Amino acid sequence: MKFQVPRGTRDILPGEVERWHWLEERTRAAMALYGYREVRTPIFEATELFVRSVGESTDIVRKELYTFQDRKGRSLTLRPEGTAPLVRAYLENPPLRAESPARLYYMGPMFRYERPQAGRYRQFWQIGAELLGSAQPEADAEMIDLFRAILSDVGLKSVTVLLNSLGDSVCRPRYREAIREYFKKHVDRLCGDCKERLETNPLRILDCKVPSCAPVIAGAPSVLDSLCAECAEHFEAVKRSLAGLGIAYEVDPRLVRGLDYYTRTVFEIHAAGLGAQNAVGGGGRYDQLVKDFGGPETPAIGFSIGMERLLLAVGDSAVPPPQGPDVCVIALEPGAQVEAQALARSLRGQLTEPETRRALRVMVDVAGRSANAQMKWASKIAARWAVFVPKGPEGYAVRDMAAGKDEAKQPSDEDLRRWLLGRRDLVESPR
Ligand code: HAM
């Protein structure tokens, strides 16, 4: 029997996983600079959590949930997104509410039963940030600025910020009626799905990608024309804040997003080179969600970035190449294997040196290779130095692998370690 990775999922292997580490480190650093702290929520939640927040009539809830019953018959769902779980955690854990606004982030896999294609998976990773407890337009600007900062820190500079406002509970129902009326008049030209959306969720028609719907959508009334005075003012203030931060954006009145919890500001960032799936990420305000979950009035805003898409958009050039070990310890004779392993451990120094920068990456053969084969292996994995055991009368022999040059012998473990660290830091410091 041959097993395969489930459709729409993938293994992230050494060689590629370093790019993920790099992205994760960069993102964590950016989050820290803006004062956002990480929350790790479970991979699954009560199904109802997503039905109530993402929305019953959305594609995510109708078609894409991974839902199962546990042994006690509870309905659970693999999280399709991170905002609803974070809001649940926010309400459940008083320390998260100690500071207002709360600035939180998460990173991890999400699950949607979608048709797989480039940049679209059934298990995919998101980085998300949420700011809970401010209705101010500056919060919207901070979010978009943080989003941009993460992209720019990983070398993605040419992006397009799309911005829209969906109004609130005062003006959105008015708009929904207006477009329902409009699309009713053109119902014959709509695709089957859109005919259904007309009843359940007419705003979603604006997001339909079926070509035959495009001309009807193009003529639809703009949401921006039906904003109430407060929403219109908020939108203007967000635009002013963005301009103040020097962030370019395009207003896109057709941007509706695929989740129902949004109010007022919504945004997406698009990057070239992603084909049909050109949104690196998106987000928006959700001023009612905390209240809908039984919490106090807590206006909030957030975004998520698709990590696969971000890595695709960044390409290889920005990512530092994977590094080989600093040292391979070579056992010159079979009896020297224990000595080789002991030296390797002492060189790593991981127990005594808390700072990884001072720790050496050391590998040693455990496959019973001959001395010759160990040397071949050391050069294949791009070790910088080979150190030979058993130790000779003058100390350890050391070879610079790239230069093929023998270095001065080192009398003791400690001398060897200091010499290696000194040389490595010398080489690494200009970076
Ligand atoms: P979303 O637009 O559904 O928003 O997803 C955000 C990003 O996740 C997308 O722009 C895309 O990069 C990535 N993504 C979504 N589905 C897939 C997939 N099947 N395969 C690969 N990548 C995918 C949210 O999830 C909201 N929670 C964002 C948010 C946070 N709004 C407020 N706070």
Residues whose N, C-alpha, C, O or C-beta is under 5 A from the ligand:
A	BS01	HAM	P80 E81 G82 T83 R112 E114 G119 R120 Y121 F124 A129 A279 V280 G281 G282 G283 G284 G302 F303 S304 I305 G306 R309
